[in-house]
C-alpha cells in the first residue's frame, strides 16, 4: 500500500482538494478516482475509463456502491 492510500484510509477514505474534487482509492489499486460534488462529475485514471470514452469503470462503481 502506498503512502497516500494509507493516509486516505486513516482519514475517512478520501481527501479533498482546494478545488472541491474528492479523491478516492480502491483497495489494492493506485488509480485516482475523483468526484466533484457540485457538478456530480466522476473520473478515474484507469485505462478502462480513459479508453472507454468517459464511461463509468468498475472502480467508480465500487466507490458509488460503498465497497471500498
PQR file with spaces between the fields and no chain letter, atoms N, CA, C, O and H, PARSE charges and radii, in Angstrom:
ATOM       1  N    UNK     1       0.861   -1.180    0.000 -0.4000 1.5000
ATOM       2  CA   UNK     1       0.000    0.000    0.000 -0.0000 2.0000
ATOM       3  C    UNK     1       0.899    1.232    0.000  0.5500 1.7000
ATOM       4  O    UNK     1       1.833    1.329    0.795 -0.5500 1.4000
ATOM       5  N    UNK     2       0.610    2.167   -0.895 -0.4000 1.5000
ATOM       6  CA   UNK     2       1.407    3.383   -0.953 -0.0000 2.0000
ATOM       7  C    UNK     2       1.000    4.347    0.172  0.5500 1.7000
ATOM       8  O    UNK     2      -0.025    4.156    0.825 -0.5500 1.4000
ATOM       9  H    UNK     2      -0.150    2.088   -1.541  0.4000 1.0000
ATOM      10  N    UNK     3       1.799    5.356    0.379 -0.4000 1.5000
ATOM      11  CA   UNK     3       1.607    6.288    1.497 -0.0000 2.0000
ATOM      12  C    UNK     3       0.289    7.050    1.391  0.5500 1.7000
ATOM      13  O    UNK     3      -0.402    7.244    2.391 -0.5500 1.4000
ATOM      14  H    UNK     3       2.632    5.511   -0.151  0.4000 1.0000
ATOM      15  N    UNK     4      -0.057    7.480    0.182 -0.4000 1.5000
ATOM      16  CA   UNK     4      -1.303    8.225    0.013 -0.0000 2.0000
ATOM      17  C    UNK     4      -2.519    7.364    0.338  0.5500 1.7000
ATOM      18  O    UNK     4      -3.437    7.825    1.017 -0.5500 1.4000
ATOM      19  H    UNK     4       0.504    7.322   -0.630  0.4000 1.0000
ATOM      20  N    UNK     5      -2.536    6.132   -0.133 -0.4000 1.5000
ATOM      21  CA   UNK     5      -3.650    5.224    0.174 -0.0000 2.0000
ATOM      22  C    UNK     5      -3.744    4.969    1.667  0.5500 1.7000
ATOM      23  O    UNK     5      -4.845    4.923    2.215 -0.5500 1.4000
ATOM      24  H    UNK     5      -1.790    5.758   -0.684  0.4000 1.0000
ATOM      25  N    UNK     6      -2.612    4.803    2.333 -0.4000 1.5000
ATOM      26  CA   UNK     6      -2.592    4.577    3.776 -0.0000 2.0000
ATOM      27  C    UNK     6      -3.197    5.775    4.510  0.5500 1.7000
ATOM      28  O    UNK     6      -4.021    5.600    5.407 -0.5500 1.4000
ATOM      29  H    UNK     6      -1.718    4.840    1.887  0.4000 1.0000
ATOM      30  N    UNK     7      -2.795    6.980    4.136 -0.4000 1.5000
ATOM      31  CA   UNK     7      -3.317    8.182    4.784 -0.0000 2.0000
ATOM      32  C    UNK     7      -4.811    8.345    4.526  0.5500 1.7000
ATOM      33  O    UNK     7      -5.555    8.756    5.416 -0.5500 1.4000
ATOM      34  H    UNK     7      -2.125    7.121    3.407  0.4000 1.0000
ATOM      35  N    UNK     8      -5.251    8.022    3.307 -0.4000 1.5000
ATOM      36  CA   UNK     8      -6.671    8.138    2.985 -0.0000 2.0000
ATOM      37  C    UNK     8      -7.504    7.171    3.813  0.5500 1.7000
ATOM      38  O    UNK     8      -8.612    7.512    4.225 -0.5500 1.4000
ATOM      39  H    UNK     8      -4.646    7.687    2.584  0.4000 1.0000
ATOM      40  N    UNK     9      -6.995    5.981    4.063 -0.4000 1.5000
ATOM      41  CA   UNK     9      -7.713    5.016    4.884 -0.0000 2.0000
ATOM      42  C    UNK     9      -7.849    5.501    6.315  0.5500 1.7000
ATOM      43  O    UNK     9      -8.859    5.231    6.966 -0.5500 1.4000
ATOM      44  H    UNK     9      -6.095    5.704    3.728  0.4000 1.0000
ATOM      45  N    UNK    10      -6.863    6.203    6.808 -0.4000 1.5000
ATOM      46  CA   UNK    10      -6.909    6.716    8.179 -0.0000 2.0000
ATOM      47  C    UNK    10      -7.912    7.866    8.299  0.5500 1.7000
ATOM      48  O    UNK    10      -8.647    7.952    9.283 -0.5500 1.4000
ATOM      49  H    UNK    10      -6.043    6.422    6.280  0.4000 1.0000
ATOM      50  N    UNK    11      -7.940    8.743    7.304 -0.4000 1.5000
ATOM      51  CA   UNK    11      -8.736    9.965    7.395 -0.0000 2.0000
ATOM      52  C    UNK    11     -10.014    9.916    6.573  0.5500 1.7000
ATOM      53  O    UNK    11     -10.298   10.856    5.831 -0.5500 1.4000
ATOM      54  H    UNK    11      -7.343    8.674    6.504  0.4000 1.0000
ATOM      55  N    UNK    12     -10.786    8.854    6.685 -0.4000 1.5000
ATOM      56  CA   UNK    12     -12.117    8.806    6.102 -0.0000 2.0000
ATOM      57  C    UNK    12     -12.222    8.255    4.695  0.5500 1.7000
ATOM      58  O    UNK    12     -13.313    8.266    4.124 -0.5500 1.4000
ATOM      59  H    UNK    12     -10.556    8.090    7.288  0.4000 1.0000
ATOM      60  N    UNK    13     -11.141    7.774    4.114 -0.4000 1.5000
ATOM      61  CA   UNK    13     -11.228    7.134    2.814 -0.0000 2.0000
ATOM      62  C    UNK    13     -11.076    8.034    1.606  0.5500 1.7000
ATOM      63  O    UNK    13     -11.031    7.532    0.483 -0.5500 1.4000
ATOM      64  H    UNK    13     -10.255    7.765    4.578  0.4000 1.0000
ATOM      65  N    UNK    14     -10.995    9.345    1.787 -0.4000 1.5000
ATOM      66  CA   UNK    14     -10.772   10.247    0.661 -0.0000 2.0000
ATOM      67  C    UNK    14     -10.115   11.523    1.152  0.5500 1.7000
ATOM      68  O    UNK    14     -10.103   11.821    2.346 -0.5500 1.4000
ATOM      69  H    UNK    14     -11.031    9.754    2.699  0.4000 1.0000
ATOM      70  N    UNK    15      -9.565   12.272    0.197 -0.4000 1.5000
ATOM      71  CA   UNK    15      -9.097   13.609    0.539 -0.0000 2.0000
ATOM      72  C    UNK    15      -9.690   14.581   -0.465  0.5500 1.7000
ATOM      73  O    UNK    15     -10.014   14.201   -1.590 -0.5500 1.4000
ATOM      74  H    UNK    15      -9.574   12.029   -0.773  0.4000 1.0000
ATOM      75  N    UNK    16      -9.828   15.819   -0.062 -0.4000 1.5000
ATOM      76  CA   UNK    16     -10.473   16.826   -0.890 -0.0000 2.0000
ATOM      77  C    UNK    16      -9.477   17.933   -1.213  0.5500 1.7000
ATOM      78  O    UNK    16      -8.782   18.438   -0.331 -0.5500 1.4000
ATOM      79  H    UNK    16      -9.565   16.127    0.852  0.4000 1.0000
ATOM      80  N    UNK    17      -9.419   18.305   -2.500 -0.4000 1.5000
ATOM      81  CA   UNK    17      -8.514   19.367   -2.922 -0.0000 2.0000
ATOM      82  C    UNK    17      -9.174   20.722   -2.719  0.5500 1.7000
ATOM      83  O    UNK    17     -10.364   20.809   -2.417 -0.5500 1.4000
ATOM      84  H    UNK    17      -9.984   17.895   -3.217  0.4000 1.0000
ATOM      85  N    UNK    18      -8.387   21.776   -2.887 -0.4000 1.5000
ATOM      86  CA   UNK    18      -8.927   23.117   -2.705 -0.0000 2.0000
ATOM      87  C    UNK    18      -9.879   23.509   -3.834  0.5500 1.7000
ATOM      88  O    UNK    18     -10.568   24.523   -3.721 -0.5500 1.4000
ATOM      89  H    UNK    18      -7.420   21.705   -3.133  0.4000 1.0000
ATOM      90  N    UNK    19      -9.938   22.742   -4.908 -0.4000 1.5000
ATOM      91  CA   UNK    19     -10.879   22.995   -5.997 -0.0000 2.0000
ATOM      92  C    UNK    19     -12.163   22.185   -5.846  0.5500 1.7000
ATOM      93  O    UNK    19     -13.039   22.257   -6.708 -0.5500 1.4000
ATOM      94  H    UNK    19      -9.379   21.918   -5.000  0.4000 1.0000
ATOM      95  N    UNK    20     -12.286   21.423   -4.774 -0.4000 1.5000
ATOM      96  CA   UNK    20     -13.522   20.717   -4.482 -0.0000 2.0000
ATOM      97  C    UNK    20     -13.568   19.263   -4.908  0.5500 1.7000
ATOM      98  O    UNK    20     -14.544   18.574   -4.611 -0.5500 1.4000
ATOM      99  H    UNK    20     -11.574   21.365   -4.074  0.4000 1.0000
ATOM     100  N    UNK    21     -12.541   18.771   -5.597 -0.4000 1.5000
ATOM     101  CA   UNK    21     -12.527   17.365   -6.026 -0.0000 2.0000
ATOM     102  C    UNK    21     -12.237   16.459   -4.847  0.5500 1.7000
ATOM     103  O    UNK    21     -11.334   16.731   -4.056 -0.5500 1.4000
ATOM     104  H    UNK    21     -11.748   19.330   -5.838  0.4000 1.0000
ATOM     105  N    UNK    22     -12.999   15.383   -4.725 -0.4000 1.5000
ATOM     106  CA   UNK    22     -12.732   14.352   -3.712 -0.0000 2.0000
ATOM     107  C    UNK    22     -12.017   13.200   -4.417  0.5500 1.7000
ATOM     108  O    UNK    22     -12.485   12.690   -5.435 -0.5500 1.4000
ATOM     109  H    UNK    22     -13.733   15.162   -5.368  0.4000 1.0000
ATOM     110  N    UNK    23     -10.884   12.806   -3.861 -0.4000 1.5000
ATOM     111  CA   UNK    23     -10.078   11.744   -4.457 -0.0000 2.0000
ATOM     112  C    UNK    23     -10.192   10.480   -3.607  0.5500 1.7000
ATOM     113  O    UNK    23     -10.013   10.514   -2.390 -0.5500 1.4000
ATOM     114  H    UNK    23     -10.504   13.221   -3.034  0.4000 1.0000
ATOM     115  N    UNK    24     -10.493    9.372   -4.271 -0.4000 1.5000
ATOM     116  CA   UNK    24     -10.674    8.083   -3.608 -0.0000 2.0000
ATOM     117  C    UNK    24      -9.675    7.079   -4.169  0.5500 1.7000
ATOM     118  O    UNK    24      -9.073    7.304   -5.219 -0.5500 1.4000
ATOM     119  H    UNK    24     -10.638    9.345   -5.260  0.4000 1.0000
ATOM     120  N    UNK    25      -9.508    5.975   -3.458 -0.4000 1.5000
ATOM     121  CA   UNK    25      -8.731    4.836   -3.930 -0.0000 2.0000
ATOM     122  C    UNK    25      -9.504    3.563   -3.627  0.5500 1.7000
ATOM     123  O    UNK    25     -10.171    3.461   -2.598 -0.5500 1.4000
ATOM     124  H    UNK    25      -9.997    5.792   -2.605  0.4000 1.0000
ATOM     125  N    UNK    26      -9.408    2.595   -4.528 -0.4000 1.5000
ATOM     126  CA   UNK    26      -9.977    1.272   -4.312 -0.0000 2.0000
ATOM     127  C    UNK    26      -8.866    0.413   -3.727  0.5500 1.7000
ATOM     128  O    UNK    26      -7.714    0.513   -4.150 -0.5500 1.4000
ATOM     129  H    UNK    26      -8.866    2.678   -5.364  0.4000 1.0000
ATOM     130  N    UNK    27      -9.204   -0.424   -2.763 -0.4000 1.5000
ATOM     131  CA   UNK    27      -8.206   -1.251   -2.085 -0.0000 2.0000
ATOM     132  C    UNK    27      -7.414   -2.086   -3.090  0.5500 1.7000
ATOM     133  O    UNK    27      -7.993   -2.770   -3.933 -0.5500 1.4000
ATOM     134  H    UNK    27     -10.140   -0.505   -2.419  0.4000 1.0000
ATOM     135  N    UNK    28      -6.104   -2.026   -2.993 -0.4000 1.5000
ATOM     136  CA   UNK    28      -5.222   -2.801   -3.856 -0.0000 2.0000
ATOM     137  C    UNK    28      -4.894   -2.135   -5.180  0.5500 1.7000
ATOM     138  O    UNK    28      -4.111   -2.688   -5.952 -0.5500 1.4000
ATOM     139  H    UNK    28      -5.633   -1.470   -2.307  0.4000 1.0000
ATOM     140  N    UNK    29      -5.460   -0.975   -5.476 -0.4000 1.5000
ATOM     141  CA   UNK    29      -5.223   -0.261   -6.732 -0.0000 2.0000
ATOM     142  C    UNK    29      -4.690    1.137   -6.444  0.5500 1.7000
ATOM     143  O    UNK    29      -4.974    1.717   -5.396 -0.5500 1.4000
ATOM     144  H    UNK    29      -6.097   -0.526   -4.848  0.4000 1.0000
ATOM     145  N    UNK    30      -3.923    1.664   -7.376 -0.4000 1.5000
ATOM     146  CA   UNK    30      -3.384    3.013   -7.201 -0.0000 2.0000
ATOM     147  C    UNK    30      -4.053    4.017   -8.129  0.5500 1.7000
ATOM     148  O    UNK    30      -3.548    5.126   -8.307 -0.5500 1.4000
ATOM     149  H    UNK    30      -3.693    1.193   -8.227  0.4000 1.0000
ATOM     150  N    UNK    31      -5.183    3.643   -8.723 -0.4000 1.5000
ATOM     151  CA   UNK    31      -5.893    4.557   -9.607 -0.0000 2.0000
ATOM     152  C    UNK    31      -6.506    5.698   -8.808  0.5500 1.7000
ATOM     153  O    UNK    31      -6.978    5.513   -7.686 -0.5500 1.4000
ATOM     154  H    UNK    31      -5.593    2.742   -8.578  0.4000 1.0000
ATOM     155  N    UNK    32      -6.488    6.882   -9.413 -0.4000 1.5000
ATOM     156  CA   UNK    32      -7.072    8.062   -8.784 -0.0000 2.0000
ATOM     157  C    UNK    32      -8.513    8.190   -9.253  0.5500 1.7000
ATOM     158  O    UNK    32      -8.769    8.481  -10.421 -0.5500 1.4000
ATOM     159  H    UNK    32      -6.105    7.032  -10.324  0.4000 1.0000
ATOM     160  N    UNK    33      -9.449    7.974   -8.344 -0.4000 1.5000
ATOM     161  CA   UNK    33     -10.874    8.104   -8.651 -0.0000 2.0000
ATOM     162  C    UNK    33     -11.322    9.435   -8.057  0.5500 1.7000
ATOM     163  O    UNK    33     -11.174    9.673   -6.858 -0.5500 1.4000
ATOM     164  H    UNK    33      -9.241    7.738   -7.395  0.4000 1.0000
ATOM     165  N    UNK    34     -11.873   10.303   -8.914 -0.4000 1.5000
ATOM     166  CA   UNK    34     -12.235   11.652   -8.485 -0.0000 2.0000
ATOM     167  C    UNK    34     -13.742   11.869   -8.609  0.5500 1.7000
ATOM     168  O    UNK    34     -14.398   11.327   -9.499 -0.5500 1.4000
ATOM     169  H    UNK    34     -11.993   10.110   -9.887  0.4000 1.0000
ATOM     170  N    UNK    35     -14.266   12.675   -7.691 -0.4000 1.5000
ATOM     171  CA   UNK    35     -15.667   13.064   -7.711 -0.0000 2.0000
ATOM     172  C    UNK    35     -15.760   14.539   -7.340  0.5500 1.7000
ATOM     173  O    UNK    35     -15.128   14.992   -6.386 -0.5500 1.4000
ATOM     174  H    UNK    35     -13.733   13.115   -6.968  0.4000 1.0000
ATOM     175  N    UNK    36     -16.556   15.280   -8.105 -0.4000 1.5000
ATOM     176  CA   UNK    36     -16.784   16.684   -7.775 -0.0000 2.0000
ATOM     177  C    UNK    36     -18.242   16.828   -7.330  0.5500 1.7000
ATOM     178  O    UNK    36     -19.143   16.687   -8.157 -0.5500 1.4000
ATOM     179  H    UNK    36     -17.069   14.912   -8.880  0.4000 1.0000
ATOM     180  N    UNK    37     -18.499   17.107   -6.044 -0.4000 1.5000
ATOM     181  CA   UNK    37     -19.866   17.133   -5.519 -0.0000 2.0000
ATOM     182  C    UNK    37     -20.752   18.239   -6.099  0.5500 1.7000
ATOM     183  O    UNK    37     -21.974   18.095   -6.100 -0.5500 1.4000
ATOM     184  H    UNK    37     -17.767   17.222   -5.372  0.4000 1.0000
ATOM     185  N    UNK    38     -20.181   19.322   -6.586 -0.4000 1.5000
ATOM     186  CA   UNK    38     -21.012   20.399   -7.135 -0.0000 2.0000
ATOM     187  C    UNK    38     -21.498   20.080   -8.543  0.5500 1.7000
ATOM     188  O    UNK    38     -22.624   20.424   -8.904 -0.5500 1.4000
ATOM     189  H    UNK    38     -19.188   19.439   -6.586  0.4000 1.0000
ATOM     190  N    UNK    39     -20.650   19.417   -9.349 -0.4000 1.5000
ATOM     191  CA   UNK    39     -21.035   19.098  -10.734 -0.0000 2.0000
ATOM     192  C    UNK    39     -21.465   17.650  -10.890  0.5500 1.7000
ATOM     193  O    UNK    39     -21.945   17.259  -11.954 -0.5500 1.4000
ATOM     194  H    UNK    39     -19.736   19.136   -9.056  0.4000 1.0000
ATOM     195  N    UNK    40     -21.299   16.846   -9.843 -0.4000 1.5000
ATOM     196  CA   UNK    40     -21.613   15.420   -9.839 -0.0000 2.0000
ATOM     197  C    UNK    40     -20.839   14.664  -10.920  0.5500 1.7000
ATOM     198  O    UNK    40     -21.334   13.682  -11.472 -0.5500 1.4000
ATOM     199  H    UNK    40     -20.909   17.164   -8.978  0.4000 1.0000
ATOM     200  N    UNK    41     -19.638   15.122  -11.215 -0.4000 1.5000
ATOM     201  CA   UNK    41     -18.796   14.523  -12.235 -0.0000 2.0000
ATOM     202  C    UNK    41     -17.832   13.511  -11.619  0.5500 1.7000
ATOM     203  O    UNK    41     -17.231   13.777  -10.578 -0.5500 1.4000
ATOM     204  H    UNK    41     -19.236   15.920  -10.766  0.4000 1.0000
ATOM     205  N    UNK    42     -17.685   12.349  -12.262 -0.4000 1.5000
ATOM     206  CA   UNK    42     -16.765   11.301  -11.845 -0.0000 2.0000
ATOM     207  C    UNK    42     -15.663   11.151  -12.881  0.5500 1.7000
ATOM     208  O    UNK    42     -15.883   11.394  -14.068 -0.5500 1.4000
ATOM     209  H    UNK    42     -18.173   12.133  -13.108  0.4000 1.0000
ATOM     210  N    UNK    43     -14.469   10.747  -12.430 -0.4000 1.5000
ATOM     211  CA   UNK    43     -13.358   10.454  -13.333 -0.0000 2.0000
ATOM     212  C    UNK    43     -12.443    9.435  -12.666  0.5500 1.7000
ATOM     213  O    UNK    43     -12.373    9.356  -11.439 -0.5500 1.4000
ATOM     214  H    UNK    43     -14.291   10.550  -11.466  0.4000 1.0000
ATOM     215  N    UNK    44     -11.746    8.659  -13.485 -0.4000 1.5000
ATOM     216  CA   UNK    44     -10.819    7.650  -12.974 -0.0000 2.0000
ATOM     217  C    UNK    44      -9.585    7.635  -13.865  0.5500 1.7000
ATOM     218  O    UNK    44      -9.681    7.911  -15.061 -0.5500 1.4000
ATOM     219  H    UNK    44     -11.803    8.724  -14.481  0.4000 1.0000
ATOM     220  N    UNK    45      -8.435    7.317  -13.298 -0.4000 1.5000
ATOM     221  CA   UNK    45      -7.193    7.293  -14.064 -0.0000 2.0000
ATOM     222  C    UNK    45      -6.881    5.921  -14.650  0.5500 1.7000
ATOM     223  O    UNK    45      -5.793    5.726  -15.192 -0.5500 1.4000
ATOM     224  H    UNK    45      -8.358    7.093  -12.326  0.4000 1.0000
ATOM     225  N    UNK    46      -7.790    4.978  -14.557 -0.4000 1.5000
ATOM     226  CA   UNK    46      -7.546    3.628  -15.092 -0.0000 2.0000
ATOM     227  C    UNK    46      -7.708    3.621  -16.617  0.5500 1.7000
ATOM     228  O    UNK    46      -8.410    4.470  -17.165 -0.5500 1.4000
ATOM     229  H    UNK    46      -8.674    5.136  -14.117  0.4000 1.0000
ATOM     230  N    UNK    47      -7.068    2.674  -17.300 -0.4000 1.5000
ATOM     231  CA   UNK    47      -7.183    2.590  -18.761 -0.0000 2.0000
ATOM     232  C    UNK    47      -8.609    2.337  -19.245  0.5500 1.7000
ATOM     233  O    UNK    47      -8.989    2.834  -20.305 -0.5500 1.4000
ATOM     234  H    UNK    47      -6.498    1.984  -16.854  0.4000 1.0000
ATOM     235  N    UNK    48      -9.397    1.587  -18.505 -0.4000 1.5000
ATOM     236  CA   UNK    48     -10.773    1.294  -18.924 -0.0000 2.0000
ATOM     237  C    UNK    48     -11.600    2.576  -19.012  0.5500 1.7000
ATOM     238  O    UNK    48     -12.422    2.722  -19.917 -0.5500 1.4000
ATOM     239  H    UNK    48      -9.088    1.183  -17.644  0.4000 1.0000
ATOM     240  N    UNK    49     -11.387    3.500  -18.084 -0.4000 1.5000
ATOM     241  CA   UNK    49     -12.115    4.770  -18.123 -0.0000 2.0000
ATOM     242  C    UNK    49     -11.583    5.651  -19.248  0.5500 1.7000
ATOM     243  O    UNK    49     -12.361    6.245  -19.994 -0.5500 1.4000
ATOM     244  H    UNK    49     -10.719    3.382  -17.350  0.4000 1.0000
ATOM     245  N    UNK    50     -10.256    5.738  -19.372 -0.4000 1.5000
ATOM     246  CA   UNK    50      -9.656    6.603  -20.386 -0.0000 2.0000
ATOM     247  C    UNK    50     -10.029    6.174  -21.794  0.5500 1.7000
ATOM     248  O    UNK    50     -10.386    7.011  -22.623 -0.5500 1.4000
ATOM     249  H    UNK    50      -9.624    5.256  -18.766  0.4000 1.0000
ATOM     250  N    UNK    51      -9.951    4.880  -22.073 -0.4000 1.5000
ATOM     251  CA   UNK    51     -10.215    4.396  -23.420 -0.0000 2.0000
ATOM     252  C    UNK    51     -11.678    4.022  -23.646  0.5500 1.7000
ATOM     253  O    UNK    51     -12.080    3.698  -24.763 -0.5500 1.4000
ATOM     254  H    UNK    51      -9.661    4.200  -21.400  0.4000 1.0000
ATOM     255  N    UNK    52     -12.468    4.071  -22.579 -0.4000 1.5000
ATOM     256  CA   UNK    52     -13.900    3.810  -22.699 -0.0000 2.0000
ATOM     257  C    UNK    52     -14.688    5.072  -22.979  0.5500 1.7000
ATOM     258  O    UNK    52     -15.915    5.085  -22.878 -0.5500 1.4000
ATOM     259  H    UNK    52     -12.142    4.334  -21.671  0.4000 1.0000
ATOM     260  N    UNK    53     -13.979    6.130  -23.330 -0.4000 1.5000
ATOM     261  CA   UNK    53     -14.598    7.418  -23.676 -0.0000 2.0000
ATOM     262  C    UNK    53     -15.430    7.998  -22.549  0.5500 1.7000
ATOM     263  O    UNK    53     -16.503    8.555  -22.781 -0.5500 1.4000
ATOM     264  H    UNK    53     -12.982    6.119  -23.411  0.4000 1.0000
ATOM     265  N    UNK    54     -14.931    7.867  -21.328 -0.4000 1.5000
ATOM     266  CA   UNK    54     -15.573    8.507  -20.195 -0.0000 2.0000
ATOM     267  C    UNK    54     -16.708    7.749  -19.546  0.5500 1.7000
ATOM     268  O    UNK    54     -17.392    8.288  -18.676 -0.5500 1.4000
ATOM     269  H    UNK    54     -14.059    7.416  -21.140  0.4000 1.0000
ATOM     270  N    UNK    55     -16.924    6.501  -19.953 -0.4000 1.5000
ATOM     271  CA   UNK    55     -17.961    5.711  -19.295 -0.0000 2.0000
ATOM     272  C    UNK    55     -17.470    5.300  -17.917  0.5500 1.7000
ATOM     273  O    UNK    55     -16.265    5.194  -17.690 -0.5500 1.4000
ATOM     274  H    UNK    55     -16.369    6.063  -20.659  0.4000 1.0000
ATOM     275  N    UNK    56     -18.378    5.075  -17.019 -0.4000 1.5000
ATOM     276  CA   UNK    56     -18.009    4.697  -15.659 -0.0000 2.0000
ATOM     277  C    UNK    56     -17.342    3.326  -15.652  0.5500 1.7000
ATOM     278  O    UNK    56     -17.857    2.374  -16.239 -0.5500 1.4000
ATOM     279  H    UNK    56     -19.357    5.161  -17.203  0.4000 1.0000
ATOM     280  N    UNK    57     -16.209    3.230  -14.995 -0.4000 1.5000
ATOM     281  CA   UNK    57     -15.484    1.969  -14.877 -0.0000 2.0000
ATOM     282  C    UNK    57     -15.896    1.262  -13.574  0.5500 1.7000
ATOM     283  O    UNK    57     -16.679    1.790  -12.785 -0.5500 1.4000
ATOM     284  H    UNK    57     -15.790    4.003  -14.518  0.4000 1.0000
ATOM     285  N    UNK    58     -15.353    0.069  -13.375 -0.4000 1.5000
ATOM     286  CA   UNK    58     -15.727   -0.697  -12.184 -0.0000 2.0000
ATOM     287  C    UNK    58     -15.211   -0.049  -10.904  0.5500 1.7000
ATOM     288  O    UNK    58     -15.784   -0.267   -9.837 -0.5500 1.4000
ATOM     289  H    UNK    58     -14.716   -0.360  -14.016  0.4000 1.0000
ATOM     290  N    UNK    59     -14.142    0.742  -10.985 -0.4000 1.5000
ATOM     291  CA   UNK    59     -13.611    1.403   -9.794 -0.0000 2.0000
ATOM     292  C    UNK    59     -14.567    2.487   -9.302  0.5500 1.7000
ATOM     293  O    UNK    59     -14.789    2.628   -8.100 -0.5500 1.4000
ATOM     294  H    UNK    59     -13.676    0.919  -11.853  0.4000 1.0000
ATOM     295  N    UNK    60     -15.132    3.250  -10.237 -0.4000 1.5000
ATOM     296  CA   UNK    60     -16.108    4.280   -9.871 -0.0000 2.0000
ATOM     297  C    UNK    60     -17.347    3.626   -9.280  0.5500 1.7000
ATOM     298  O    UNK    60     -17.898    4.108   -8.291 -0.5500 1.4000
ATOM     299  H    UNK    60     -14.952    3.136  -11.214  0.4000 1.0000
ATOM     300  N    UNK    61     -17.786    2.529   -9.885 -0.4000 1.5000
ATOM     301  CA   UNK    61     -18.967    1.828   -9.369 -0.0000 2.0000
ATOM     302  C    UNK    61     -18.730    1.288   -7.967  0.5500 1.7000
ATOM     303  O    UNK    61     -19.642    1.294   -7.140 -0.5500 1.4000
ATOM     304  H    UNK    61     -17.339    2.137  -10.689  0.4000 1.0000
ATOM     305  N    UNK    62     -17.505    0.817   -7.687 -0.4000 1.5000
ATOM     306  CA   UNK    62     -17.183    0.323   -6.335 -0.0000 2.0000
ATOM     307  C    UNK    62     -17.297    1.447   -5.319  0.5500 1.7000
ATOM     308  O    UNK    62     -17.844    1.246   -4.234 -0.5500 1.4000
ATOM     309  H    UNK    62     -16.764    0.813   -8.358  0.4000 1.0000
ATOM     310  N    UNK    63     -16.789    2.624   -5.654 -0.4000 1.5000
ATOM     311  CA   UNK    63     -16.875    3.764   -4.731 -0.0000 2.0000
ATOM     312  C    UNK    63     -18.330    4.185   -4.552  0.5500 1.7000
ATOM     313  O    UNK    63     -18.758    4.459   -3.431 -0.5500 1.4000
ATOM     314  H    UNK    63     -16.345    2.787   -6.535  0.4000 1.0000
ATOM     315  N    UNK    64     -19.095    4.240   -5.642 -0.4000 1.5000
ATOM     316  CA   UNK    64     -20.501    4.646   -5.555 -0.0000 2.0000
ATOM     317  C    UNK    64     -21.319    3.672   -4.716  0.5500 1.7000
ATOM     318  O    UNK    64     -22.242    4.083   -4.014 -0.5500 1.4000
ATOM     319  H    UNK    64     -18.747    4.017   -6.552  0.4000 1.0000
ATOM     320  N    UNK    65     -20.990    2.393   -4.783 -0.4000 1.5000
ATOM     321  CA   UNK    65     -21.729    1.398   -4.009 -0.0000 2.0000
ATOM     322  C    UNK    65     -21.185    1.245   -2.592  0.5500 1.7000
ATOM     323  O    UNK    65     -21.747    0.503   -1.786 -0.5500 1.4000
ATOM     324  H    UNK    65     -20.240    2.059   -5.353  0.4000 1.0000
ATOM     325  N    UNK    66     -20.100    1.940   -2.290 -0.4000 1.5000
ATOM     326  CA   UNK    66     -19.537    1.895   -0.948 -0.0000 2.0000
ATOM     327  C    UNK    66     -18.762    0.642   -0.623  0.5500 1.7000
ATOM     328  O    UNK    66     -18.665    0.262    0.544 -0.5500 1.4000
ATOM     329  H    UNK    66     -19.643    2.542   -2.944  0.4000 1.0000
ATOM     330  N    UNK    67     -18.205   -0.008   -1.631 -0.4000 1.5000
ATOM     331  CA   UNK    67     -17.484   -1.259   -1.416 -0.0000 2.0000
ATOM     332  C    UNK    67     -15.986   -1.066   -1.230  0.5500 1.7000
ATOM     333  O    UNK    67     -15.234   -2.039   -1.284 -0.5500 1.4000
ATOM     334  H    UNK    67     -18.284    0.301   -2.578  0.4000 1.0000
ATOM     335  N    UNK    68     -15.541    0.141   -1.016 -0.4000 1.5000
ATOM     336  CA   UNK    68     -14.109    0.413   -0.884 -0.0000 2.0000
ATOM     337  C    UNK    68     -13.444   -0.760   -0.316  0.5500 1.7000
ATOM     338  O    UNK    68     -12.229   -0.747   -0.119 -0.5500 1.4000
ATOM     339  H    UNK    68     -16.151    0.932   -0.972  0.4000 1.0000
